Amino acid sequence: MSGVLVTGASRGIGRAVAHAFAARGDRVAVHYGSSAAEAEATLAALPGEGHVLVGGDLSDPAAAKRVADVAEAALGGVDVLVNNAAVATSAANAHPVAEVSYEDWQRIWRQMIDVNLLGAANLSHCVARHLIARGAPGRIVHIGSRGAFRGEPDHPAYGASKAALHAFGQSLAVALAPHGIAVTSVAPGFTATERVADRLTGPSGEVLRGQSPFGRVGTPEEVAAAVVYLASAEATWASGTVLDLNGASHLRL
């Protein structure tokens, strides 16, 4: 039985990841930024016992440290960290360079980098230091994005933050291997979550499903299954990997 901290677990991929670990008998810390009611619903639906709720704004370095410390104490040790929390793409935060004001450009870039990259980096530091202090092996799994490779013309800050997260994970994999800590990333393509349900209806939905030769988009459960594998002892040798999960909608060398 492991202690697992899943950030951004109030819904979507984070919720599916939390459920997948709990179904294996692990204790899960369900993190949320602002969606407390949804996080409580996630917590209530988890099978098993020993799960906890941990709130905190990961764009604040002090709050990120507090999340790590609270989860460490509540779970009796965080053995697995899943960095899922992110400012996702939406119409409200689109920032194509030819259209957005310089002020909005600055604001959106800062917001996405603070959460998607620096929040994950700070939390990884804190969890890794706890693992090293305990002399325990561990796993860190980053939830990246296909957009890091395919490009995000309307959301360049998002694509850049996820590309940086992948690169950070690979650097961390090398740095932490001597301590028995494996670090990996997954790069999902478009995934059917509550947040983007409206984009799957009508012509836009047909376009999205048509990106994959399977004729559909991914599910949170498929991402969760990959995360659970990468966090397992059997996947130690995959440390440093960035695993594509996009139904062959984008192939890279």
C-alpha positions as CSV (number, residue, x, y, z in Angstrom):
1,M,0.0,0.0,0.0
2,S,1.4,3.4,-1.1
3,G,0.7,7.0,-0.3
4,V,-0.3,8.8,-3.5
5,L,-0.6,12.6,-3.9
6,V,-2.6,13.5,-7.0
7,T,-2.8,17.2,-7.8
8,G,-5.8,18.7,-9.5
9,A,-7.9,15.7,-8.5
10,S,-11.2,17.4,-8.2
11,R,-12.3,16.2,-11.7
12,G,-11.2,14.9,-15.1
13,I,-7.9,13.1,-15.4
14,G,-7.0,13.8,-11.8
15,R,-10.1,12.3,-10.5
16,A,-9.6,9.2,-12.7
17,V,-6.0,8.8,-11.5
18,A,-7.1,9.1,-7.9
19,H,-9.7,6.5,-8.3
20,A,-7.3,4.1,-10.1
21,F,-4.8,4.2,-7.3
22,A,-7.5,3.9,-4.6
23,A,-8.9,0.9,-6.4
24,R,-5.5,-0.8,-6.0
25,G,-5.6,-0.3,-2.2
26,D,-3.5,2.8,-2.1
27,R,-4.1,5.8,0.2
28,V,-4.7,8.9,-1.9
29,A,-4.4,12.6,-1.1
30,V,-6.9,14.4,-3.3
31,H,-5.5,17.9,-4.0
32,Y,-7.6,20.8,-5.3
33,G,-6.9,24.5,-6.0
34,S,-10.3,26.1,-5.8
35,S,-12.9,23.4,-6.5
36,A,-13.5,22.2,-3.0
37,A,-16.9,20.8,-3.5
38,E,-15.8,18.7,-6.5
39,A,-12.8,17.5,-4.7
40,E,-14.9,16.4,-1.8
41,A,-17.1,14.5,-4.3
42,T,-13.9,12.8,-5.6
43,L,-12.8,11.9,-2.1
44,A,-16.3,10.5,-1.2
45,A,-16.3,8.2,-4.2
46,L,-12.9,6.6,-3.7
47,P,-12.9,3.0,-2.7
48,G,-10.9,2.0,0.4
49,E,-9.8,4.0,3.4
50,G,-7.2,6.5,4.6
51,H,-7.8,9.0,1.8
52,V,-7.5,12.8,2.6
53,L,-8.3,16.1,1.1
54,V,-5.5,18.7,0.6
55,G,-6.2,22.2,-0.7
56,G,-3.7,24.8,-1.9
57,D,-2.8,27.2,-4.7
58,L,0.2,25.6,-6.4
59,S,1.2,28.9,-8.0
60,D,2.2,30.0,-4.5
61,P,5.6,28.3,-3.5
62,A,4.7,28.4,0.2
63,A,1.3,26.7,-0.5
64,A,3.0,24.1,-2.7
65,K,5.3,23.2,0.2
66,R,2.4,23.1,2.6
67,V,0.5,20.7,0.3
68,A,3.5,18.3,0.2
69,D,4.0,18.5,4.0
70,V,0.3,18.0,4.8
71,A,0.0,15.0,2.4
72,E,3.3,13.5,3.8
73,A,1.9,13.6,7.4
74,A,-1.6,12.6,6.6
75,L,-0.7,9.6,4.4
76,G,2.3,8.5,6.5
77,G,4.5,9.3,3.6
78,V,4.0,10.2,-0.1
79,D,5.4,7.5,-2.2
80,V,3.9,8.6,-5.5
81,L,3.4,12.2,-6.7
82,V,1.2,12.7,-9.8
83,N,1.6,16.3,-11.1
84,N,-1.7,16.8,-12.8
85,A,-2.9,20.3,-11.8
86,A,-2.7,22.8,-14.6
87,V,-4.3,25.8,-16.1
88,A,-5.8,24.2,-19.1
89,T,-6.6,25.6,-22.6
90,S,-10.0,27.3,-23.0
91,A,-11.6,30.1,-25.0
92,A,-11.2,32.4,-22.1
93,N,-7.4,32.1,-21.9
94,A,-6.6,31.8,-25.7
95,H,-3.7,34.1,-26.6
96,P,-2.8,33.9,-30.3
97,V,0.1,36.3,-30.7
98,A,-1.6,38.2,-33.6
99,E,-4.7,38.9,-31.6
100,V,-4.1,39.2,-27.9
101,S,-2.9,42.4,-26.1
102,Y,0.5,42.6,-24.6
103,E,-1.0,42.9,-21.2
104,D,-3.2,39.8,-21.6
105,W,-0.2,38.0,-23.1
106,Q,1.9,38.7,-20.0
107,R,-0.9,37.7,-17.6
108,I,-1.7,34.4,-19.3
109,W,1.9,33.3,-19.7
110,R,2.6,34.1,-16.0
111,Q,-0.5,32.1,-14.9
112,M,0.3,29.0,-16.9
113,I,4.0,28.9,-16.1
114,D,3.3,29.5,-12.4
115,V,0.9,26.5,-12.1
116,N,1.8,24.1,-15.0
117,L,5.6,24.3,-14.6
118,L,6.7,26.0,-11.4
119,G,3.9,24.5,-9.2
120,A,4.9,21.0,-10.4
121,A,8.6,21.7,-9.9
122,N,8.2,23.0,-6.4
123,L,6.0,20.2,-5.4
124,S,8.4,17.7,-6.9
125,H,11.3,19.2,-4.9
126,C,9.3,18.9,-1.6
127,V,8.1,15.4,-2.2
128,A,11.5,14.2,-3.4
129,R,13.2,15.7,-0.3
130,H,10.7,13.8,1.9
131,L,11.5,10.5,0.1
132,I,15.2,11.1,0.4
133,A,14.9,11.9,4.1
134,R,13.0,8.6,4.6
135,G,15.4,6.7,2.5
136,A,12.4,5.4,0.5
137,P,12.0,4.7,-3.2
138,G,9.4,6.7,-5.0
139,R,7.7,7.7,-8.2
140,I,6.9,11.1,-9.8
141,V,4.6,11.1,-12.8
142,H,3.9,14.4,-14.7
143,I,0.8,14.9,-16.8
144,G,2.1,16.7,-19.9
145,S,0.5,17.1,-23.2
146,R,0.5,16.2,-26.9
147,G,0.6,20.0,-27.4
148,A,4.2,20.1,-26.2
149,F,5.1,18.4,-29.6
150,R,2.2,19.2,-31.9
151,G,2.1,22.9,-31.1
152,E,-0.7,25.1,-29.5
153,P,-1.0,28.1,-31.8
154,D,-3.9,29.6,-29.8
155,H,-2.4,28.6,-26.4
156,P,1.4,28.9,-26.9
157,A,2.0,29.3,-23.1
158,Y,0.3,26.0,-22.5
159,G,2.3,24.2,-25.1
160,A,5.5,25.7,-23.8
161,S,4.7,24.9,-20.1
162,K,4.0,21.3,-21.0
163,A,7.2,21.0,-23.1
164,A,9.2,22.4,-20.2
165,L,7.4,19.9,-17.8
166,H,8.6,17.0,-20.0
167,A,12.1,18.3,-20.0
168,F,12.1,18.9,-16.3
169,G,10.9,15.3,-15.7
170,Q,13.8,14.0,-17.7
171,S,16.3,16.1,-15.8
172,L,14.8,14.9,-12.5
173,A,14.9,11.3,-13.6
174,V,18.7,11.5,-13.9
175,A,19.1,13.4,-10.7
176,L,16.9,11.2,-8.6
177,A,17.7,7.7,-9.9
178,P,20.6,7.3,-7.3
179,H,17.9,7.8,-4.6
180,G,15.6,5.1,-6.1
181,I,13.1,7.6,-7.4
182,A,11.8,7.1,-10.9
183,V,10.4,10.1,-12.8
184,T,8.2,9.8,-16.0
185,S,5.7,11.9,-18.0
186,V,2.6,11.1,-20.1
187,A,1.6,13.3,-23.0
188,P,-2.2,12.8,-23.6
189,G,-3.9,14.0,-26.7
190,F,-7.5,15.4,-26.5
191,T,-9.2,13.7,-23.6
192,A,-13.0,13.6,-22.9
193,T,-13.3,15.4,-19.5
194,E,-16.1,17.4,-18.0
195,R,-14.2,20.6,-18.7
196,V,-14.2,20.1,-22.5
197,A,-17.5,18.3,-23.0
198,D,-19.0,21.1,-25.0
199,R,-16.2,20.9,-27.6
200,L,-17.2,17.3,-28.4
201,T,-20.6,18.2,-29.8
202,G,-21.3,19.3,-33.3
203,P,-18.7,19.9,-36.0
204,S,-15.9,20.6,-33.5
205,G,-16.4,17.2,-32.0
206,E,-16.2,15.5,-35.4
207,V,-12.9,17.3,-36.1
208,L,-11.5,16.3,-32.7
209,R,-12.5,12.6,-33.2
210,G,-11.1,12.7,-36.7
211,Q,-7.6,13.5,-35.4
212,S,-7.2,9.9,-34.5
213,P,-7.5,6.9,-36.9
214,F,-9.5,5.3,-34.1
215,G,-12.2,7.9,-34.7
216,R,-12.5,8.9,-31.1
217,V,-10.8,10.9,-28.4
218,G,-9.1,9.5,-25.3
219,T,-10.7,8.9,-21.9
220,P,-9.4,9.9,-18.4
221,E,-9.4,6.2,-17.4
222,E,-6.9,5.4,-20.2
223,V,-4.6,8.1,-19.0
224,A,-5.0,6.8,-15.4
225,A,-4.1,3.3,-16.4
226,A,-0.8,4.5,-17.9
227,V,0.0,6.6,-14.8
228,V,-0.6,3.6,-12.5
229,Y,1.7,1.5,-14.6
230,L,4.5,4.2,-14.7
231,A,4.2,4.5,-10.9
232,S,4.7,0.8,-10.4
233,A,7.9,-1.0,-9.4
234,E,7.8,-2.9,-12.7
235,A,8.2,0.5,-14.6
236,T,11.4,1.6,-12.8
237,W,13.4,1.1,-16.0
238,A,11.0,3.5,-17.9
239,S,12.3,6.4,-15.8
240,G,12.9,9.4,-18.1
241,T,10.2,8.3,-20.5
242,V,7.6,10.6,-22.0
243,L,4.7,8.3,-23.0
244,D,2.4,9.4,-25.8
245,L,-1.3,8.8,-25.2
246,N,-3.0,10.2,-28.2
247,G,-4.4,7.3,-30.3
248,A,-1.9,7.9,-33.1
249,S,-3.2,11.4,-33.7
250,H,0.3,12.8,-33.5
251,L,3.4,10.7,-34.2
252,R,6.9,11.9,-33.3
253,L,10.4,10.5,-33.9
